[in-house]
Amino acid sequence: MLKLCFLGTGTSQGVPVIACDCDICRSNNSKDKRLRSSVFIESEQTKIVIDSGPDFRYQMLREDISDISAIIFTHEHKDHVAGLDDIRAFNWRSKKPMQIFAEARVQDALKKEFSYIFAENKYPGVPEVEMNLIEDNSFQINDLTITPIRVMHYKLPVYGYRINDLVYITDANYIPEEEMYKLEGAKVLIINALRKESHISHFTLDQALKLIEIVKPERAYLTHISHQMGRQTDIEKILPENVYAAFDGLCIKI
């Protein structure tokens, strides 16, 4: 069995958006406050995080996470990688490097963004990492078998992931037909749904619901939700019975 906690369910700007006075951004409902998208997944032997965005430190503190086996990256955009520096606390606690899993292009971006981590002569106390290459094949982290799913974020190839009966896809607006078989039989599908209106690089609500109809999971959760989608309570009213709008701090079992 897996336990998954939504560390963040918001867009690159989060919700509320800085300087925005819309009804959603001014909401007092905690479920309308969304940090940058990320999840924590725990099995009997393994604890992983998918993406460490700018809110990574606070997300770890909020969920009282004291140990991570690895961080897996979907792609290199800032809202998914900016918190990497804060793994230092885990280095200190475990006395070993953090295992990082990313495809070659994303590894190159991390080396540029965090050049001091990879410097030949390192400043004392910088994060310690061990890089692991993701290609198109499944890979193992302890008791977890993880299958990359190639999806498109406009023109940028990114990875979603399947772990047992769970599929997690964020920052996508197209899944190639040859990758769809990797979603077959999934019991839980987590998919990005930015807003109701068309967007150049993210699924809309209708597009996400159509994908859910094709995959037919037992449960589906929407993530990477913008303030343009509306209030949590209003979103919930229009969703099918087995589809839920995820919110920060929601934990589920698979």
C-alpha positions in Angstrom: 0.0 0.0 0.0 1.1 3.5 -0.7 0.4 6.7 1.2 0.4 9.9 -0.8 0.2 13.5 0.5 -0.3 16.5 -1.7 2.4 18.9 -0.6 1.2 21.5 -3.0 -1.6 21.7 -5.6 -1.1 25.1 -7.1 0.4 26.7 -10.2 3.8 28.3 -10.7 2.5 31.4 -8.9 0.7 29.6 -6.2 -2.7 30.7 -4.8 -3.2 33.4 -3.7 -1.2 35.1 -6.4 0.9 38.1 -5.4 -1.0 41.4 -5.8 -4.2 39.7 -6.9 -7.4 40.8 -5.2 -9.8 38.3 -6.9 -12.4 36.5 -4.9 -10.4 33.2 -4.9 -7.1 34.9 -3.8 -8.9 36.6 -1.0 -10.7 33.5 0.2 -10.5 32.5 3.9 -10.9 28.8 3.0 -7.6 27.0 3.6 -8.3 24.7 0.7 -8.1 27.7 -1.6 -4.5 28.4 -0.6 -2.2 26.3 -2.9 1.5 26.0 -2.8 3.5 24.9 -5.8 2.7 21.3 -7.0 4.5 18.5 -5.3 3.7 15.1 -3.7 5.2 13.0 -1.0 4.8 9.2 -1.5 5.5 6.6 1.2 5.7 2.8 1.1 6.8 0.3 3.7 10.5 0.9 2.9 10.6 4.2 0.9 9.8 7.8 1.1 10.0 10.0 -2.0 9.1 13.5 -3.1 8.2 14.3 -6.7 9.5 17.8 -7.4 11.0 20.2 -4.9 9.6 23.6 -5.7 10.1 27.0 -4.0 7.8 25.9 -1.1 9.8 22.7 -0.4 11.0 23.8 3.0 7.6 24.8 4.4 6.0 21.7 2.9 8.5 19.5 4.7 7.8 21.4 8.0 4.1 21.4 7.6 3.9 17.6 7.0 6.6 16.9 9.6 8.7 14.9 7.1 12.0 14.0 8.6 13.4 11.5 6.1 13.4 11.2 2.3 14.9 8.3 0.3 14.9 10.3 -3.0 13.6 13.3 -5.0 12.3 12.6 -8.5 11.9 15.5 -10.9 9.3 15.8 -13.7 11.1 18.7 -15.4 13.3 21.7 -14.9 10.9 24.6 -14.5 11.6 26.8 -11.5 8.4 26.0 -9.7 9.5 22.3 -9.6 13.2 22.6 -8.7 13.8 25.8 -6.8 13.8 24.3 -3.3 16.6 21.8 -3.9 19.0 23.7 -1.6 16.9 22.8 1.4 17.8 19.1 1.3 20.8 20.1 3.4 18.8 19.3 6.5 18.2 15.8 5.3 21.9 15.4 4.4 22.8 16.4 8.0 20.3 13.9 9.5 21.1 10.9 7.3 24.8 11.6 6.9 24.6 10.7 3.2 23.8 12.4 -0.2 20.3 12.8 -1.3 19.4 10.5 -4.2 18.2 12.6 -7.2 16.4 11.1 -10.2 16.1 13.1 -13.4 16.5 12.8 -17.1 19.7 14.2 -18.7 18.3 17.6 -19.7 16.9 18.2 -16.3 20.2 17.2 -14.7 22.0 19.7 -16.9 19.6 22.4 -15.8 20.1 21.5 -12.1 23.8 21.8 -12.5 23.4 25.3 -14.0 20.8 26.4 -11.4 22.7 25.0 -8.5 26.3 25.2 -9.7 27.7 25.4 -6.2 26.3 22.0 -5.4 28.4 20.5 -8.2 31.5 22.7 -7.9 34.9 21.0 -7.8 35.8 22.9 -4.7 32.6 23.0 -2.6 31.8 25.6 0.0 31.3 23.8 3.4 27.7 22.8 4.1 26.3 22.8 0.5 23.8 20.2 -0.3 25.1 16.7 -1.1 23.5 14.8 -4.0 23.9 11.6 -5.9 22.5 11.9 -9.5 20.6 9.0 -11.1 19.6 9.1 -14.7 16.0 8.6 -15.8 15.5 7.3 -19.3 12.4 5.6 -20.7 12.7 2.4 -18.7 11.3 1.6 -15.3 13.6 2.1 -12.4 13.7 1.0 -8.8 14.0 2.8 -5.5 14.0 0.2 -2.8 10.6 -1.5 -2.9 9.1 1.0 -5.5 9.1 0.3 -9.2 8.7 3.6 -11.0 7.7 3.9 -14.7 8.3 7.2 -16.5 5.5 8.4 -18.7 6.5 10.8 -21.4 4.1 13.7 -21.7 4.2 17.1 -23.4 4.1 20.5 -21.6 3.5 22.5 -24.7 6.8 21.8 -26.6 8.7 20.6 -23.6 8.9 16.9 -23.0 8.4 16.1 -19.3 7.8 13.0 -17.3 4.8 11.8 -15.4 5.2 8.7 -13.3 3.4 5.4 -12.5 4.1 3.7 -9.2 2.1 0.5 -8.7 -1.6 1.5 -9.2 -0.9 5.3 -9.0 -0.3 7.6 -11.9 0.9 11.2 -11.3 1.0 13.7 -14.2 1.5 17.4 -13.7 2.4 20.2 -16.2 1.0 18.5 -19.3 -1.4 19.2 -22.1 -0.8 16.2 -24.3 0.0 12.5 -23.8 1.3 10.7 -26.9 -0.8 7.7 -27.9 2.2 5.4 -27.5 2.4 6.3 -23.8 -1.3 5.8 -22.9 -0.9 2.1 -22.2 1.1 3.0 -19.1 -2.0 4.5 -17.6 -4.1 1.4 -18.2 -5.6 -0.2 -15.0 -4.5 2.6 -12.7 -6.6 2.8 -9.6 -5.7 6.4 -8.9 -4.9 9.1 -11.5 -3.6 12.5 -10.5 -3.7 14.9 -13.3 -3.2 18.7 -13.8 -6.2 20.8 -14.5 -5.2 24.5 -14.6 -8.4 26.2 -15.3 -11.6 26.0 -17.4 -10.3 28.1 -20.3 -7.9 26.9 -22.9 -4.2 27.1 -22.0 -1.1 26.6 -24.2 0.7 24.1 -21.9 -1.8 22.6 -19.4 -4.9 20.5 -19.5 -8.1 22.4 -18.9 -10.8 21.0 -16.6 -12.7 19.5 -19.5 -9.6 18.0 -21.1 -8.6 16.5 -17.7 -12.1 15.0 -17.3 -12.0 13.5 -20.8 -8.7 11.8 -20.0 -10.1 10.5 -16.8 -13.1 9.1 -18.8 -10.6 7.2 -21.0 -8.4 5.8 -18.2 -11.4 5.0 -15.9 -9.5 5.0 -12.6 -11.3 4.2 -9.4 -10.4 7.7 -8.2 -9.0 10.8 -9.9 -7.6 13.9 -8.3 -7.0 17.3 -10.0 -3.8 19.2 -9.2 -1.8 22.3 -10.4 -5.0 24.3 -10.0 -4.9 28.1 -10.6 -7.0 30.8 -9.0 -8.8 31.0 -12.4 -10.5 27.7 -11.7 -12.6 29.1 -8.9 -13.2 28.3 -5.2 -12.6 24.7 -3.9 -16.3 24.4 -2.8 -17.5 25.5 -6.3 -15.1 23.1 -8.1 -16.3 20.2 -6.0 -19.9 20.8 -7.0 -19.3 20.3 -10.7 -17.0 17.2 -10.6 -18.1 13.6 -11.3 -18.6 11.3 -8.4 -15.1 9.7 -8.5 -13.2 12.9 -9.3 -11.8 15.3 -6.6 -10.1 18.6 -6.5 -7.0 17.9 -4.5 -5.9 20.5 -1.9 -2.7 21.1 0.1 -2.3 18.6 2.9 -4.7 16.0 1.5 -3.4 12.5 2.2 -4.8 9.4 0.5 -4.0 5.7 0.5 -3.6 3.6 -2.7 
